[in-house]
Amino acid sequence: MDTRIVTTDADFDALAPAWLALEEADPGLLPQLTHAYVAAWVHERDDARLHVAVAEDHGELVGVLPLVVTERRAGPVRWNDLGFVTEGDIRDAVVDARRVAASSTVKSLLVAALEAADDVQRLLLRYLPADSPLTHHLLKSGEYNAAVRPLVEMPKVNLDRFAGFAQYRRGVPRSSLTSLNKLRRELGLTVTETTPVDAALYDELVALHRREKDELVQQGRRERRSLFEDPRRAAAYRALVVDQPHATAFTARTAAGELVFHELAWRRGRRVWAWNTAYNPDLAAYRPSRARIGVLEDLFARGDTDTYDLGAGRYPWKFELTSAFSLAYECSVWRGDSALVRMLRRLRP
């Protein structure tokens, strides 16, 4: 197996044909690991330096570890982190296990990335999936095991474990079902999934997300942010969602067409990954987020989804909907024994 480091946008774009062939051969590949998803973050990164490790077997692409080197600072102290170029709840290496064992590929990718990162003081890999070969490699390594820690819960509804919605709803709190029924009875609520998402719908959903944030800030929730306020993130997500095959939107509207609730998600195969949600603050008394139960009811009726991932976060409402969850992990390792690293280990253990 041969490895190399890609440091320019042009060389990254040149990986597209082989990467797309890998996607076609692997229907289980996560949307967050497709070339289009990673490319959006590569092209919309700030001043981070591209550092993508590539593994090839006899000239055939078998793995990609999409990283960047980012300068960090704390007061007068500066250091470089090596971490994922992508954002989102899932960040991982791309591996084609048909030709080479996944364990061998991720090991080679990580070794190559670190050997070529002489000016990096910390390896910081966040939102690693529990079932990732990369996570497994780190956990079984004497060098990295102690540095791998659970980061956040990832609740999910496994629809394929229920005979139908009637069985699923028995585990949902009665108050949640009552709120959904009230939304339907008094507002004429209807739920729709839209794929692809056109520019007009996307702009409407972004506006609702920002409006909800503004309302919560006025109520004293000053920690609230909208990811669409950051120009770089806004550009990346727009490129990933508008008219793209793996993006979908679940919306709930009143009989008059007023937007009550939305959930933006990625869909590939029979799995959905929610990543952004918002509700109409004017209708907060109706508990509009309970419309998500209507989304699940619709998915059960259509029979086209096995798993609905609710996104990262330990929120009570997620565990009202499911008892199933996985964990995302992070690996944080200070590298070397320079005076700077020894100080950083003390300041930021």
C-alpha positions as CSV (number, residue, x, y, z in Angstrom):
1,M,0.0,0.0,0.0
2,D,1.3,3.5,-0.9
3,T,0.4,6.6,1.0
4,R,0.7,10.3,0.1
5,I,-0.4,13.7,1.5
6,V,-2.6,15.9,-0.6
7,T,-2.0,19.6,0.2
8,T,-3.7,21.5,-2.7
9,D,-7.4,21.9,-3.7
10,A,-6.5,20.8,-7.2
11,D,-4.9,17.5,-6.1
12,F,-7.9,16.9,-3.8
13,D,-10.3,17.5,-6.7
14,A,-8.3,15.0,-8.7
15,L,-9.4,12.2,-6.3
16,A,-13.1,12.7,-7.3
17,P,-13.3,9.9,-10.0
18,A,-11.9,7.2,-7.9
19,W,-13.8,8.4,-4.8
20,L,-17.1,8.4,-6.7
21,A,-16.4,4.9,-7.9
22,L,-15.9,3.8,-4.3
23,E,-19.3,5.5,-3.4
24,E,-21.1,3.6,-6.1
25,A,-19.6,0.3,-5.0
26,D,-20.5,0.9,-1.3
27,P,-24.2,1.8,-0.8
28,G,-23.5,1.8,3.0
29,L,-21.0,4.7,2.8
30,L,-22.2,7.5,5.0
31,P,-23.2,10.7,3.2
32,Q,-20.7,12.6,5.4
33,L,-17.9,10.5,3.8
34,T,-18.8,11.2,0.2
35,H,-16.5,13.3,-2.0
36,A,-19.1,16.0,-2.3
37,Y,-19.5,16.4,1.4
38,V,-15.8,16.5,2.1
39,A,-15.1,18.8,-0.9
40,A,-17.6,21.4,0.4
41,W,-15.5,21.8,3.6
42,V,-12.2,21.6,1.7
43,H,-13.3,24.5,-0.5
44,E,-14.9,26.6,2.2
45,R,-12.2,26.1,4.9
46,D,-10.6,29.3,6.3
47,D,-6.8,29.6,6.5
48,A,-6.4,25.9,7.6
49,R,-3.7,24.1,5.7
50,L,-4.9,21.1,3.7
51,H,-3.4,17.8,4.9
52,V,-5.3,14.9,3.4
53,A,-3.8,11.4,3.7
54,V,-4.5,9.1,0.8
55,A,-3.9,5.4,0.6
56,E,-3.7,3.5,-2.7
57,D,-3.2,-0.2,-3.5
58,H,-1.6,-0.8,-6.9
59,G,-2.8,2.6,-7.9
60,E,-6.4,2.0,-6.7
61,L,-7.8,4.3,-4.0
62,V,-8.5,2.4,-0.8
63,G,-8.6,5.1,1.9
64,V,-8.7,8.9,2.6
65,L,-8.2,10.6,5.9
66,P,-9.4,14.2,5.3
67,L,-7.4,16.4,7.6
68,V,-6.2,20.0,8.0
69,V,-3.6,21.8,10.1
70,T,-5.1,24.6,12.0
71,E,-3.4,27.2,14.1
72,R,-4.9,27.7,17.6
73,R,-4.1,30.2,20.3
74,A,-4.7,30.9,23.9
75,G,-3.6,34.4,24.8
76,P,0.0,34.7,23.6
77,V,0.4,30.9,23.2
78,R,0.1,29.4,19.7
79,W,0.1,25.8,18.5
80,N,-1.0,23.7,15.5
81,D,-3.8,21.1,15.6
82,L,-4.2,18.3,13.1
83,G,-7.9,17.4,12.8
84,F,-10.7,16.8,10.4
85,V,-11.5,19.3,7.6
86,T,-15.2,18.4,7.8
87,E,-17.8,19.6,10.3
88,G,-20.8,17.7,11.4
89,D,-21.8,14.9,13.8
90,I,-19.8,12.3,11.9
91,R,-16.2,12.7,10.9
92,D,-14.1,9.7,9.8
93,A,-11.7,8.1,7.4
94,V,-13.0,6.8,4.1
95,V,-12.1,3.2,3.6
96,D,-12.6,0.7,0.8
97,A,-12.2,-2.7,2.5
98,R,-12.7,-4.8,-0.7
99,R,-9.0,-4.7,-1.5
100,V,-7.2,-4.2,1.8
101,A,-8.3,-4.8,5.4
102,A,-9.8,-1.6,6.9
103,S,-7.5,-1.9,9.9
104,S,-4.4,-1.8,7.7
105,T,-5.7,1.1,5.7
106,V,-6.5,3.4,8.7
107,K,-3.2,2.6,10.4
108,S,-1.3,3.5,7.2
109,L,-3.3,6.7,6.8
110,L,-2.8,7.9,10.4
111,V,1.0,7.1,10.3
112,A,1.4,8.9,7.0
113,A,-0.5,11.9,8.2
114,L,1.5,12.2,11.4
115,E,4.9,11.6,9.8
116,A,4.2,14.5,7.4
117,A,3.1,16.9,10.2
118,D,6.3,18.0,11.8
119,D,4.9,21.3,12.9
120,V,1.8,19.9,14.6
121,Q,1.7,19.9,18.4
122,R,-1.7,18.1,18.8
123,L,-3.7,15.4,17.1
124,L,-7.4,16.3,17.7
125,L,-10.0,14.0,16.1
126,R,-13.5,14.7,17.2
127,Y,-16.9,13.1,16.5
128,L,-15.5,9.7,15.6
129,P,-18.2,7.1,15.2
130,A,-18.2,4.2,17.6
131,D,-18.3,1.6,14.8
132,S,-15.4,3.3,12.8
133,P,-12.3,1.2,11.9
134,L,-10.3,4.4,12.8
135,T,-11.9,4.5,16.3
136,H,-11.2,0.8,16.7
137,H,-7.5,1.3,15.7
138,L,-7.1,4.1,18.2
139,L,-8.8,2.1,21.0
140,K,-6.6,-0.9,20.5
141,S,-3.4,1.1,20.3
142,G,-1.3,1.4,23.4
143,E,-0.2,4.8,22.2
144,Y,-3.7,6.3,21.8
145,N,-6.1,4.3,23.9
146,A,-6.0,6.5,27.0
147,A,-6.5,9.6,24.8
148,V,-9.8,8.3,23.3
149,R,-12.8,9.5,25.3
150,P,-16.5,9.5,24.8
151,L,-17.6,12.9,23.5
152,V,-21.4,12.9,23.1
153,E,-24.4,10.6,22.8
154,M,-25.9,10.0,19.3
155,P,-29.6,9.0,19.8
156,K,-31.4,7.1,17.0
157,V,-34.7,5.5,16.3
158,N,-34.3,2.0,14.9
159,L,-37.6,1.8,12.9
160,D,-36.7,-1.7,11.7
161,R,-37.1,-3.1,15.3
162,F,-40.8,-2.3,15.4
163,A,-43.7,-3.9,13.7
164,G,-45.0,-0.4,12.8
165,F,-45.8,3.0,14.3
166,A,-48.5,1.6,16.5
167,Q,-45.9,-0.5,18.4
168,Y,-43.3,2.3,18.4
169,R,-45.7,4.9,19.9
170,R,-46.2,2.8,23.0
171,G,-42.8,3.9,24.2
172,V,-43.4,7.6,23.5
173,P,-44.7,9.8,26.4
174,R,-48.4,10.4,26.3
175,S,-47.8,14.2,26.6
176,S,-45.8,14.2,23.4
177,L,-48.5,12.4,21.5
178,T,-51.1,14.8,23.0
179,S,-49.1,17.8,21.7
180,L,-48.9,16.2,18.2
181,N,-52.7,15.6,18.2
182,K,-53.3,19.2,19.2
183,L,-51.0,20.5,16.4
184,R,-53.1,18.4,13.9
185,R,-56.5,19.3,15.4
186,E,-56.0,23.1,15.9
187,L,-53.5,24.0,13.2
188,G,-54.2,21.3,10.6
189,L,-50.6,20.2,10.7
190,T,-49.2,18.2,7.8
191,V,-45.7,16.7,7.4
192,T,-43.8,16.4,4.2
193,E,-40.4,15.2,3.1
194,T,-38.9,17.1,0.2
195,T,-36.0,15.8,-1.9
196,P,-34.2,17.5,-3.5
197,V,-34.3,20.7,-1.5
198,D,-34.5,23.7,-3.8
199,A,-33.0,27.1,-3.1
200,A,-36.3,28.7,-2.1
201,L,-37.2,26.0,0.5
202,Y,-33.6,26.0,1.9
203,D,-33.6,29.8,2.4
204,E,-37.0,29.5,4.2
205,L,-35.6,26.9,6.6
206,V,-32.4,28.9,7.2
207,A,-34.5,31.9,8.0
208,L,-36.6,29.9,10.5
209,H,-33.4,28.6,12.2
210,R,-32.0,32.1,12.6
211,R,-35.4,33.5,13.8
212,E,-35.7,30.8,16.5
213,K,-32.1,31.7,17.7
214,D,-32.9,35.4,17.8
215,E,-36.1,34.7,19.9
216,L,-34.2,32.5,22.3
217,V,-31.4,35.1,22.7
218,Q,-34.1,37.7,23.6
219,Q,-35.4,35.3,26.2
220,G,-31.9,35.3,27.8
221,R,-30.4,32.3,26.1
222,R,-27.3,34.2,25.1
223,E,-25.3,31.1,24.4
224,R,-27.6,30.2,21.4
225,R,-26.0,30.5,17.9
226,S,-27.1,29.7,14.4
227,L,-24.5,27.8,12.3
228,F,-25.8,29.8,9.3
229,E,-24.4,33.0,10.8
230,D,-20.9,32.0,10.0
231,P,-20.2,32.8,6.3
232,R,-18.0,29.7,5.8
233,R,-20.4,27.3,7.3
234,A,-23.3,28.9,5.5
235,A,-21.6,28.5,2.1
236,A,-20.6,24.9,2.8
237,Y,-24.0,23.8,3.9
238,R,-25.7,25.6,1.0
239,A,-23.4,23.8,-1.5
240,L,-24.2,20.5,0.2
241,V,-28.0,20.9,0.4
242,V,-29.5,22.8,-2.5
243,D,-30.4,20.4,-5.3
244,Q,-28.1,17.7,-3.9
245,P,-29.0,14.0,-4.0
246,H,-28.2,13.1,-0.3
247,A,-30.0,16.1,1.2
248,T,-33.6,16.0,2.3
249,A,-35.9,18.2,4.4
250,F,-38.8,17.3,6.6
251,T,-41.3,20.1,7.1
252,A,-44.4,20.6,9.1
253,R,-46.9,23.3,8.1
254,T,-50.3,24.5,9.2
255,A,-53.4,24.2,6.9
256,A,-52.6,27.8,5.8
257,G,-49.1,26.8,4.8
258,E,-47.2,28.5,7.6
259,L,-44.0,26.7,8.5
260,V,-44.2,25.2,12.0
261,F,-41.1,23.0,12.2
262,H,-38.3,21.6,10.0
263,E,-35.5,19.1,10.2
264,L,-32.7,19.1,7.6
265,A,-31.2,15.7,7.1
266,W,-28.9,13.5,5.0
267,R,-30.4,10.4,3.5
268,R,-28.6,7.5,1.8
269,G,-30.1,4.1,1.4
270,R,-32.5,3.3,4.2
271,R,-30.9,5.6,6.8
272,V,-31.5,9.2,7.7
273,W,-29.2,11.5,9.6
274,A,-30.8,14.7,11.0
275,W,-28.4,17.6,11.4
276,N,-30.4,20.8,11.8
277,T,-33.8,21.6,13.2
278,A,-35.9,24.6,14.1
279,Y,-39.4,25.5,15.1
280,N,-41.6,28.6,14.7
281,P,-41.3,30.6,17.9
282,D,-44.7,32.2,17.4
283,L,-46.2,28.7,17.9
284,A,-44.0,27.7,20.9
285,A,-47.0,27.0,23.1
286,Y,-48.0,24.2,20.8
287,R,-44.7,22.4,21.3
288,P,-44.0,22.4,17.6
289,S,-41.0,20.1,17.7
290,R,-43.4,17.3,18.5
291,A,-44.1,17.4,14.8
292,R,-41.0,15.1,14.6
293,I,-43.3,12.3,15.8
294,G,-45.4,12.9,12.7
295,V,-42.2,12.6,10.6
296,L,-41.5,9.2,12.2
297,E,-45.1,8.1,11.7
298,D,-44.8,9.0,8.0
299,L,-41.6,7.1,7.7
300,F,-43.1,4.0,9.3
301,A,-46.0,4.3,6.8
302,R,-43.8,4.5,3.8
303,G,-41.4,1.8,4.9
304,D,-38.3,3.3,3.3
305,T,-36.2,3.9,6.4
306,D,-34.6,1.6,8.9
307,T,-32.8,4.1,11.1
308,Y,-33.5,7.8,11.9
309,D,-30.4,9.3,13.6
310,L,-31.4,12.3,15.7
311,G,-28.0,13.9,15.7
312,A,-25.4,14.5,18.4
313,G,-26.6,15.8,21.8
314,R,-27.9,14.7,25.1
315,Y,-31.3,16.4,24.9
316,P,-34.2,15.0,26.9
317,W,-36.6,15.3,23.9
318,K,-34.4,12.9,22.0
319,F,-34.6,10.3,24.7
320,E,-38.3,10.7,24.8
321,L,-38.3,9.4,21.3
322,T,-35.9,6.5,21.7
323,S,-33.8,4.5,24.2
324,A,-31.2,3.6,21.5
325,F,-28.0,5.5,21.0
326,S,-24.4,5.2,20.1
327,L,-21.4,7.3,21.2
328,A,-19.2,9.6,19.3
329,Y,-15.6,9.8,20.5
330,E,-12.7,12.2,20.4
331,C,-9.0,11.6,20.5
332,S,-6.7,14.4,21.8
333,V,-3.0,13.8,21.9
334,W,-0.2,16.3,22.5
335,R,2.8,15.3,20.4
336,G,6.5,15.5,21.3
337,D,8.3,16.8,24.3
338,S,9.2,20.4,23.3
339,A,9.0,23.2,25.9
340,L,5.8,24.4,24.2
341,V,4.1,21.0,24.3
342,R,5.1,20.5,28.0
343,M,3.5,23.8,28.8
344,L,0.4,23.0,26.8
345,R,0.0,19.7,28.5
346,R,-0.1,21.5,31.8
347,L,-2.5,24.3,30.6
348,R,-4.8,22.2,28.5
349,P,-4.6,18.5,29.6
